[in-house]
Structures are given as structure tokens and as C-alpha cells.
Amino acid sequence: MHTDINKLFQGLWDNYIQITPSANKIHQLLADKTGEAEIINDHIALRTFNIEKVGLEKLAAHFLALGYKECGEYHFEAKKLYAKHYEHSDLTLPKVFISELLVDKCSAELQTIVNDMITELIASSKVRA
């Protein structure tokens, strides 16, 4: 479990720019355009699956441990999504939105693909069970 909110957000950002290198370039362009040395995010959005090892509650636990509070719950039935959002009493910290795909409401083929992918990620220790 995380104990430092800044390290958590930095880790999330570092992971994101590894997957999406253009995000760092866009971030720099925004900083250059606005003249601000630091761009502050008002929110972040995380996506996952409703599978216990990687589900919404598993992700939310890190934020709750760092002082975030649950502030809203959302059901997007047509998109097969369930979501919650969290806020911190320190208003300089971003809101956190976490949504999970309701895999059990999807096709058997998609369920197999997602379950296999999660099993593989956990086996390769990219995700802690």
C-alpha cells in the first residue's frame, strides 16, 4: 500500500508515459504555451475490470489509504461500466475517477481474453495479486 501521495501520482505518470510517450511531449507543449512550469491535473481517470485482483476496490484502496474519500458512484449500463470518484480534502490534489468494465456482462470470448491477460500479468508480476 502506498504511503506517499506524490510518489503514487509520479509512479502513475511514469507508467503512463512509458505506454504513451507522446503524453510527455504534449505535457511539455502545454507548459511552454502557458508559461507554467508545472501543469496541475484537476482529475485523473483509471480504467480496470471488475475482477477482484485488479478491480476498482483494489485500485481505490491506495487512494483511500492516502486520505481520499468516495464521493460518487456511477452506472453506465449501456457501456457495461461501473465507476466511482474520489476526492481529497487537499483541493490541490486531483479528483480520481476509477471505472471498471463489467466483464461478466460481456461475451464469453471477451471474458476469456481478459481473464487470460490478467493471469499473464500477475504471473509476470506486473500486477500484484
VEXBASE-245291 format. One record per atom (N, C-alpha, C): residue number from 1; atom name; residue in one letter; x negated, y, z. Coordinates in nm, 2 decimals. Each point is the difference from the previous one (the first is absolute). Layout:
residues N
lomi baza pami px py pz
NUM CA A X Y Z .
...
END
This chain:
residues 129
lomi baza pami px py pz
1 N M -0.08 -0.12 0.00 .
1 CA M 0.08 0.12 0.00 .
1 C M -0.09 0.12 0.00 .
2 N H 0.04 0.10 -0.07 .
2 CA H -0.08 0.13 -0.01 .
2 C H 0.02 0.08 0.12 .
3 N T -0.11 0.07 0.04 .
3 CA T 0.00 0.09 0.11 .
3 C T -0.03 0.15 -0.04 .
4 N D -0.03 0.02 -0.12 .
4 CA D -0.04 0.14 -0.05 .
4 C D 0.08 0.02 -0.13 .
5 N I 0.09 0.10 0.01 .
5 CA I 0.09 0.03 -0.11 .
5 C I -0.08 0.05 -0.12 .
6 N N -0.10 0.08 0.02 .
6 CA N -0.08 0.05 -0.11 .
6 C N -0.07 -0.11 -0.07 .
7 N K -0.06 -0.10 0.07 .
7 CA K -0.06 -0.11 -0.06 .
7 C K 0.10 -0.09 -0.08 .
8 N L 0.12 -0.01 0.05 .
8 CA L 0.10 -0.08 -0.07 .
8 C L 0.03 0.07 -0.13 .
9 N F 0.03 0.13 0.00 .
9 CA F 0.03 0.07 -0.12 .
9 C F -0.12 0.00 -0.10 .
10 N Q -0.12 0.02 0.05 .
10 CA Q -0.12 0.00 -0.08 .
10 C Q -0.01 -0.14 -0.07 .
11 N G 0.02 -0.11 0.08 .
11 CA G -0.01 -0.13 -0.06 .
11 C G 0.11 -0.03 -0.10 .
12 N L 0.12 0.05 0.02 .
12 CA L 0.11 -0.01 -0.10 .
12 C L -0.04 0.08 -0.13 .
13 N W -0.06 0.12 0.02 .
13 CA W -0.04 0.08 -0.12 .
13 C W -0.11 -0.07 -0.07 .
14 N D -0.10 -0.05 0.07 .
14 CA D -0.12 -0.07 -0.06 .
14 C D 0.05 -0.12 -0.08 .
15 N N 0.09 -0.07 0.06 .
15 CA N 0.06 -0.12 -0.08 .
15 C N 0.07 0.04 -0.12 .
16 N Y 0.08 0.11 0.01 .
16 CA Y 0.08 0.05 -0.11 .
16 C Y -0.09 0.04 -0.12 .
17 N I -0.11 0.08 0.03 .
17 CA I -0.08 0.05 -0.11 .
17 C I -0.08 -0.12 -0.06 .
18 N Q -0.03 -0.10 0.07 .
18 CA Q -0.06 -0.12 -0.06 .
18 C Q 0.09 -0.06 -0.10 .
19 N I 0.13 0.00 0.02 .
19 CA I 0.09 -0.06 -0.09 .
19 C I 0.04 0.10 -0.11 .
20 N T 0.01 0.13 0.04 .
20 CA T 0.04 0.10 -0.09 .
20 C T -0.11 0.11 0.00 .
21 N P -0.11 -0.01 -0.07 .
21 CA P -0.11 0.10 0.00 .
21 C P 0.05 0.13 -0.04 .
22 N S 0.09 0.01 -0.09 .
22 CA S 0.05 0.13 -0.05 .
22 C S 0.06 0.09 0.11 .
23 N A 0.05 -0.07 0.11 .
23 CA A 0.06 0.08 0.11 .
23 C A -0.11 0.09 0.06 .
24 N N -0.12 -0.04 0.01 .
24 CA N -0.10 0.09 0.06 .
24 C N -0.03 0.12 -0.09 .
25 N K 0.00 -0.02 -0.13 .
25 CA K -0.02 0.11 -0.10 .
25 C K 0.12 0.10 0.01 .
26 N I 0.12 -0.06 0.01 .
26 CA I 0.12 0.09 0.01 .
26 C I -0.01 0.08 0.13 .
27 N H -0.03 -0.07 0.10 .
27 CA H -0.02 0.07 0.13 .
27 C H -0.10 0.12 0.00 .
28 N Q -0.11 -0.03 -0.07 .
28 CA Q -0.10 0.11 -0.02 .
28 C Q 0.05 0.11 -0.08 .
29 N L 0.07 -0.03 -0.11 .
29 CA L 0.06 0.10 -0.09 .
29 C L 0.10 0.09 0.08 .
30 N L 0.08 -0.06 0.08 .
30 CA L 0.09 0.08 0.08 .
30 C L -0.07 0.09 0.10 .
31 N A -0.10 -0.06 0.06 .
31 CA A -0.08 0.08 0.10 .
31 C A -0.07 0.12 -0.08 .
32 N D -0.05 -0.03 -0.12 .
32 CA D -0.07 0.11 -0.07 .
32 C D 0.10 0.11 -0.04 .
33 N K 0.12 -0.05 -0.05 .
33 CA K 0.10 0.09 -0.05 .
33 C K 0.06 0.09 0.11 .
34 N T 0.02 -0.06 0.12 .
34 CA T 0.06 0.08 0.11 .
34 C T -0.10 0.07 0.09 .
35 N G -0.13 -0.03 -0.02 .
35 CA G -0.11 0.06 0.08 .
35 C G 0.00 -0.06 0.14 .
36 N E 0.08 -0.10 0.03 .
36 CA E 0.00 -0.06 0.13 .
36 C E -0.11 -0.11 0.00 .
37 N A -0.08 0.00 0.11 .
37 CA A -0.10 -0.11 0.01 .
37 C A 0.06 -0.13 0.03 .
38 N E 0.12 0.01 0.07 .
38 CA E 0.07 -0.13 0.04 .
38 C E 0.14 0.01 -0.05 .
39 N I 0.05 -0.11 -0.06 .
39 CA I 0.14 -0.01 -0.04 .
39 C I 0.06 -0.08 0.11 .
40 N I 0.11 0.05 0.05 .
40 CA I 0.07 -0.07 0.11 .
40 C I 0.13 -0.06 -0.05 .
41 N N 0.01 -0.13 0.02 .
41 CA N 0.12 -0.08 -0.05 .
41 C N 0.11 0.02 0.11 .
42 N D 0.12 0.03 -0.05 .
42 CA D 0.11 0.01 0.09 .
42 C D 0.06 -0.13 0.03 .
43 N H -0.02 -0.10 -0.09 .
43 CA H 0.04 -0.14 0.02 .
43 C H -0.08 -0.10 -0.08 .
44 N I 0.00 -0.12 0.05 .
44 CA I -0.05 -0.11 -0.08 .
44 C I 0.11 -0.10 -0.02 .
45 N A -0.02 -0.09 -0.10 .
45 CA A 0.10 -0.10 -0.02 .
45 C A -0.08 -0.13 -0.02 .
46 N L 0.05 -0.10 0.07 .
46 CA L -0.06 -0.14 0.00 .
46 C L 0.10 -0.09 -0.05 .
47 N R -0.04 -0.10 -0.08 .
47 CA R 0.09 -0.10 -0.06 .
47 C R -0.04 -0.13 0.04 .
48 N T 0.09 -0.09 0.04 .
48 CA T -0.03 -0.14 0.03 .
48 C T 0.11 -0.09 -0.03 .
49 N F 0.00 -0.12 0.06 .
49 CA F 0.10 -0.10 -0.02 .
49 C F 0.06 -0.04 0.13 .
50 N N 0.12 -0.05 0.00 .
50 CA N 0.06 -0.04 0.13 .
50 C N -0.04 -0.14 0.04 .
51 N I -0.13 -0.02 0.00 .
51 CA I -0.06 -0.12 0.04 .
51 C I -0.08 0.03 0.13 .
52 N E 0.03 -0.08 0.10 .
52 CA E -0.05 0.03 0.14 .
52 C E -0.15 0.05 0.00 .
53 N K -0.09 -0.07 -0.06 .
53 CA K -0.14 0.03 0.01 .
53 C K -0.04 0.13 -0.06 .
54 N V 0.08 0.06 -0.09 .
54 CA V -0.03 0.13 -0.06 .
54 C V 0.12 0.09 0.00 .
55 N G 0.10 -0.03 0.08 .
55 CA G 0.13 0.08 -0.01 .
55 C G -0.01 0.14 0.06 .
56 N L 0.11 0.07 -0.01 .
56 CA L 0.01 0.13 0.05 .
56 C L -0.04 0.02 0.15 .
57 N E 0.05 -0.09 0.08 .
57 CA E -0.03 0.01 0.14 .
57 C E -0.14 -0.02 0.03 .
58 N K -0.07 -0.09 -0.07 .
58 CA K -0.14 -0.02 0.01 .
58 C K -0.08 0.13 -0.03 .
59 N L 0.04 0.07 -0.11 .
59 CA L -0.07 0.12 -0.03 .
59 C L 0.03 0.11 0.10 .
60 N A 0.13 0.01 0.04 .
60 CA A 0.05 0.11 0.09 .
60 C A -0.07 -0.01 0.13 .
61 N A -0.03 -0.12 0.05 .
61 CA A -0.06 -0.02 0.13 .
61 C A -0.13 0.09 0.02 .
62 N H -0.08 0.01 -0.11 .
62 CA H -0.12 0.08 0.01 .
62 C H 0.04 0.15 0.03 .
63 N F 0.10 0.05 -0.07 .
63 CA F 0.04 0.14 0.02 .
63 C F 0.07 0.02 0.14 .
64 N L 0.08 -0.09 0.03 .
64 CA L 0.07 0.01 0.13 .
64 C L -0.10 0.00 0.12 .
65 N A -0.11 -0.08 -0.01 .
65 CA A -0.10 0.00 0.10 .
65 C A -0.08 0.13 0.01 .
66 N L 0.01 0.08 -0.11 .
66 CA L -0.07 0.13 0.00 .
66 C L 0.09 0.12 0.02 .
67 N G 0.12 -0.03 0.06 .
67 CA G 0.09 0.11 0.03 .
67 C G 0.11 0.03 -0.09 .
68 N Y 0.01 -0.07 -0.12 .
68 CA Y 0.11 0.03 -0.09 .
68 C Y 0.13 -0.06 0.06 .
69 N K 0.11 0.06 -0.04 .
69 CA K 0.13 -0.04 0.04 .
69 C K 0.09 -0.03 -0.12 .
70 N E 0.08 -0.10 0.01 .
70 CA E 0.09 -0.03 -0.11 .
70 C E 0.11 0.11 -0.01 .
71 N C 0.02 0.05 -0.12 .
71 CA C 0.09 0.11 -0.02 .
71 C C 0.11 -0.03 -0.10 .
72 N G 0.00 -0.10 -0.07 .
72 CA G 0.10 -0.03 -0.10 .
72 C G -0.01 -0.13 -0.06 .
73 N E 0.12 -0.05 -0.04 .
73 CA E 0.00 -0.14 -0.06 .
73 C E 0.09 0.02 -0.13 .
74 N Y -0.05 -0.07 -0.10 .
74 CA Y 0.07 0.01 -0.13 .
74 C Y 0.01 -0.13 -0.07 .
75 N H 0.12 -0.02 -0.07 .
75 CA H 0.03 -0.12 -0.07 .
75 C H 0.02 0.04 -0.15 .
76 N F -0.07 -0.06 -0.09 .
76 CA F 0.01 0.03 -0.14 .
76 C F 0.04 -0.14 -0.06 .
77 N E 0.13 -0.03 0.01 .
77 CA E 0.04 -0.13 -0.04 .
77 C E -0.02 -0.03 -0.15 .
78 N A 0.02 0.09 -0.09 .
78 CA A -0.02 -0.03 -0.14 .
78 C A -0.14 -0.02 -0.03 .
79 N K -0.09 0.05 0.07 .
79 CA K -0.15 -0.02 -0.02 .
79 C K -0.06 -0.11 0.09 .
80 N K 0.09 -0.06 0.08 .
80 CA K -0.04 -0.10 0.09 .
80 C K -0.11 0.04 0.09 .
81 N L 0.01 0.12 0.06 .
81 CA L -0.10 0.06 0.09 .
81 C L 0.06 0.04 0.13 .
82 N Y -0.08 -0.01 0.11 .
82 CA Y 0.04 0.04 0.13 .
82 C Y -0.12 0.09 0.04 .
83 N A 0.03 0.12 0.07 .
83 CA A -0.11 0.09 0.03 .
83 C A 0.03 0.07 0.13 .
84 N K -0.11 0.05 0.06 .
84 CA K 0.01 0.08 0.12 .
84 C K -0.10 0.11 -0.01 .
85 N H 0.02 0.11 0.07 .
85 CA H -0.10 0.10 0.00 .
85 C H -0.03 0.04 0.15 .
86 N Y -0.13 0.05 0.01 .
86 CA Y -0.05 0.02 0.14 .
86 C Y -0.06 0.14 0.00 .
87 N E 0.01 0.06 0.11 .
87 CA E -0.06 0.14 0.02 .
87 C E -0.08 0.00 0.13 .
88 N H -0.10 0.09 0.00 .
88 CA H -0.08 0.02 0.12 .
88 C H 0.03 0.13 0.07 .
89 N S -0.01 0.01 0.13 .
89 CA S 0.02 0.13 0.06 .
89 C S -0.09 0.11 -0.04 .
90 N D -0.12 -0.04 -0.05 .
90 CA D -0.10 0.09 -0.06 .
90 C D 0.04 0.03 -0.14 .
91 N L 0.06 0.11 -0.03 .
91 CA L 0.06 0.03 -0.13 .
91 C L -0.10 0.02 -0.11 .
92 N T -0.13 0.00 0.04 .
92 CA T -0.10 0.01 -0.11 .
92 C T -0.03 -0.14 -0.06 .
93 N L 0.05 -0.11 0.07 .
93 CA L -0.01 -0.13 -0.05 .
93 C L 0.11 -0.03 -0.10 .
94 N P -0.03 -0.08 -0.11 .
94 CA P 0.11 -0.02 -0.10 .
94 C P 0.11 -0.10 0.05 .
95 N K 0.12 0.02 -0.05 .
95 CA K 0.10 -0.10 0.02 .
95 C K -0.04 -0.12 -0.07 .
96 N V 0.04 -0.12 0.05 .
96 CA V -0.03 -0.13 -0.06 .
96 C V 0.13 -0.07 -0.04 .
97 N F 0.01 -0.03 -0.13 .
97 CA F 0.11 -0.07 -0.06 .
97 C F -0.05 -0.14 -0.03 .
98 N I 0.07 -0.10 0.05 .
98 CA I -0.04 -0.14 -0.04 .
98 C I 0.12 -0.07 -0.05 .
99 N S -0.01 -0.06 -0.12 .
99 CA S 0.11 -0.07 -0.06 .
99 C S -0.05 -0.14 -0.03 .
100 N E 0.09 -0.10 0.01 .
100 CA E -0.03 -0.13 -0.03 .
100 C E 0.10 -0.06 -0.10 .
101 N L -0.05 -0.07 -0.10 .
101 CA L 0.08 -0.07 -0.10 .
101 C L 0.07 -0.12 0.07 .
102 N L 0.13 -0.01 -0.01 .
102 CA L 0.06 -0.12 0.06 .
102 C L -0.01 -0.12 -0.09 .
103 N V -0.11 -0.06 0.01 .
103 CA V -0.05 -0.11 -0.09 .
103 C V 0.11 -0.11 -0.01 .
104 N D 0.06 -0.03 0.12 .
104 CA D 0.10 -0.11 0.00 .
104 C D 0.13 0.04 -0.08 .
105 N K 0.01 0.12 -0.04 .
105 CA K 0.11 0.04 -0.09 .
105 C K -0.04 0.00 -0.15 .
106 N C -0.12 -0.04 -0.03 .
106 CA C -0.05 0.00 -0.13 .
106 C C 0.00 -0.14 -0.06 .
107 N S -0.04 -0.01 -0.12 .
107 CA S 0.00 -0.13 -0.07 .
107 C S -0.09 -0.10 0.07 .
108 N A 0.02 -0.13 -0.02 .
108 CA A -0.09 -0.10 0.06 .
108 C A -0.14 0.01 -0.06 .
109 N E 0.00 0.04 -0.13 .
109 CA E -0.14 0.02 -0.06 .
109 C E -0.07 0.11 0.07 .
110 N L 0.06 0.11 0.02 .
110 CA L -0.07 0.12 0.07 .
110 C L -0.04 -0.04 0.14 .
111 N Q 0.09 -0.07 0.07 .
111 CA Q -0.03 -0.05 0.14 .
111 C Q -0.12 -0.08 0.00 .
112 N T -0.02 -0.09 -0.09 .
112 CA T -0.11 -0.09 -0.01 .
112 C T -0.13 0.08 -0.03 .
113 N I 0.01 0.10 -0.09 .
113 CA I -0.12 0.08 -0.03 .
113 C I -0.04 0.08 0.12 .
114 N V 0.09 0.06 0.07 .
114 CA V -0.03 0.09 0.11 .
114 C V -0.06 -0.09 0.11 .
115 N N 0.06 -0.11 0.03 .
115 CA N -0.04 -0.08 0.11 .
115 C N -0.14 -0.06 -0.03 .
116 N D -0.03 -0.04 -0.12 .
116 CA D -0.13 -0.05 -0.04 .
116 C D -0.10 0.11 0.01 .
117 N M 0.03 0.13 -0.04 .
117 CA M -0.09 0.11 0.00 .
117 C M -0.04 0.03 0.15 .
118 N I 0.10 0.00 0.09 .
118 CA I -0.03 0.03 0.14 .
118 C I -0.08 -0.11 0.06 .
119 N T 0.03 -0.13 -0.03 .
119 CA T -0.08 -0.11 0.05 .
119 C T -0.15 0.02 -0.04 .
120 N E -0.02 0.04 -0.13 .
120 CA E -0.13 0.01 -0.06 .
120 C E -0.07 0.12 0.07 .
121 N L 0.07 0.11 0.02 .
121 CA L -0.06 0.12 0.07 .
121 C L -0.05 -0.04 0.14 .
122 N I 0.09 -0.07 0.07 .
122 CA I -0.04 -0.03 0.14 .
122 C I -0.11 -0.10 0.00 .
123 N A 0.00 -0.09 -0.09 .
123 CA A -0.11 -0.10 0.00 .
123 C A -0.14 0.07 -0.03 .
124 N S 0.01 0.10 -0.08 .
124 CA S -0.12 0.08 -0.04 .
124 C S -0.03 0.10 0.11 .
125 N S 0.07 0.01 0.10 .
125 CA S -0.01 0.09 0.12 .
125 C S 0.01 0.15 -0.04 .
126 N K 0.07 0.03 -0.11 .
126 CA K 0.02 0.14 -0.03 .
126 C K 0.12 0.05 0.08 .
127 N V 0.08 -0.09 0.05 .
127 CA V 0.11 0.04 0.09 .
127 C V -0.01 -0.09 0.13 .
128 N R 0.01 0.07 0.11 .
128 CA R 0.00 -0.08 0.12 .
128 C R 0.14 -0.05 0.03 .
129 N A 0.00 -0.13 0.03 .
129 CA A 0.13 -0.07 0.03 .
129 C A 0.06 0.05 0.13 .
END
